[in-house]
């Protein structure tokens, strides 16, 4: 079931976030400190996929006056490739469309698996942010462009 994060879910989400962050091969792809993660999870809005009373997937986002920015996407390692994050994106894309707001995100230019996944989901390259990451590499700024919610 997809739903908004509740206070009772917060600890489980932080734990899942840290598991995912610790598995990232290139630290430049995810360079947030544990404090930044906790701060973002408190400040951002989050949709979760709750399966058997466990948070197994999430998308955090910030809703700005004219834009919705996805700040993080993650799924428990054993639950990947089953469509949970894509289902959450479907919900968020529908919400963005109803609010008449573009939906976007940024990703490290060398994070080919993430770029491929986002393109499969319907995101296109809008622009780059030069020298955005600590390793001096650019960020690819992507915008969701499917004609309807993610399939």
C-alpha positions in Angstrom: 0.0 0.0 0.0 1.3 3.5 -0.9 0.8 6.1 1.7 2.4 9.2 3.2 5.1 8.7 5.8 3.8 8.8 9.4 5.8 9.6 12.5 5.8 6.0 13.6 7.5 5.1 10.3 10.4 7.5 10.6 12.9 5.2 12.4 12.3 2.4 9.9 12.8 4.8 7.0 16.1 6.2 8.4 17.3 2.6 8.8 16.3 1.7 5.2 17.9 4.8 3.9 21.2 4.0 5.6 21.2 0.4 4.4 20.7 1.7 0.8 23.3 4.5 1.2 25.9 2.0 2.5 25.5 -0.2 -0.6 26.2 2.6 -3.1 29.5 1.7 -4.9 30.6 5.2 -5.7 30.4 7.6 -2.7 30.0 10.6 -5.1 26.6 9.3 -6.2 25.3 9.7 -2.6 27.3 12.2 -0.6 24.9 13.1 2.2 26.1 12.7 5.8 23.9 10.7 8.3 22.9 14.1 9.8 21.9 15.4 6.3 19.8 12.2 5.7 17.9 12.6 9.0 17.4 16.3 8.4 16.1 15.7 4.8 13.7 13.0 6.0 12.3 15.3 8.6 12.0 18.3 6.2 10.8 16.6 3.0 7.5 14.9 2.3 7.7 11.2 1.8 5.6 8.6 0.1 6.3 5.0 1.2 5.3 1.6 0.0 4.1 -0.3 3.1 4.2 -4.0 2.6 3.3 -6.3 5.5 3.8 -3.4 7.9 7.3 -2.7 6.7 8.6 0.3 4.8 10.1 -1.3 1.7 10.3 1.6 -0.7 10.1 5.4 -0.6 10.3 8.6 -2.5 11.1 11.8 -0.7 10.3 15.1 -2.3 9.9 18.8 -1.7 6.9 20.6 -3.0 7.9 24.1 -4.1 5.4 26.8 -5.3 6.1 25.9 -9.0 7.9 22.6 -8.9 8.1 19.2 -7.2 11.6 18.0 -6.7 12.4 14.4 -5.9 15.2 14.3 -3.4 15.6 10.5 -2.9 14.3 7.2 -4.2 15.0 3.9 -2.5 13.9 0.3 -2.2 15.0 -2.4 0.3 17.7 -4.5 -1.5 15.7 -7.7 -1.4 12.6 -6.0 -2.8 14.2 -4.3 -5.8 13.0 -4.8 -9.4 9.4 -5.6 -8.3 8.0 -2.2 -9.3 7.5 -0.7 -5.8 9.4 2.6 -6.5 7.7 2.9 -9.9 4.3 2.5 -8.2 5.2 5.4 -5.8 6.4 7.5 -8.7 3.0 6.8 -10.4 1.3 8.3 -7.4 3.6 11.3 -7.2 3.4 12.0 -10.9 -0.4 11.9 -10.7 -0.3 14.3 -7.8 2.1 16.7 -9.6 -0.2 16.6 -12.7 -3.2 17.5 -10.5 -1.3 20.4 -9.0 -0.1 21.4 -12.5 3.5 21.3 -11.3 6.5 19.8 -13.1 8.2 16.9 -11.4 12.0 16.5 -11.5 15.2 15.4 -9.9 18.9 15.5 -10.2 21.4 12.6 -10.4 25.2 12.3 -10.7 26.1 12.3 -14.4 28.1 9.0 -14.0 25.3 7.1 -12.2 24.3 5.2 -15.3 22.0 2.7 -13.5 20.0 5.6 -12.0 19.9 7.5 -15.3 18.7 4.5 -17.2 16.0 3.8 -14.6 14.8 7.4 -14.6 14.7 7.5 -18.4 12.7 4.2 -18.4 10.3 5.8 -16.0 9.8 8.8 -18.4 12.3 11.4 -17.3 14.3 13.4 -19.8 17.4 15.5 -19.5 16.5 19.1 -19.0 20.0 20.5 -18.3 23.2 19.9 -16.3 24.6 21.6 -13.3 28.3 21.9 -13.8 30.7 20.8 -11.1 27.8 20.1 -8.7 29.2 17.1 -6.9 32.3 17.0 -4.6 34.1 14.9 -7.2 33.8 17.8 -9.6 31.3 16.0 -11.9 28.1 17.4 -13.2 24.5 16.8 -12.0 22.0 15.7 -14.7 18.8 17.6 -14.0 15.8 15.5 -15.2 12.2 16.4 -15.7 9.3 13.9 -15.9 7.8 14.1 -19.4 5.4 11.2 -19.8 2.1 12.2 -21.1 0.4 10.6 -18.1 1.6 9.0 -14.8 4.4 6.5 -14.9 3.4 3.1 -16.2 
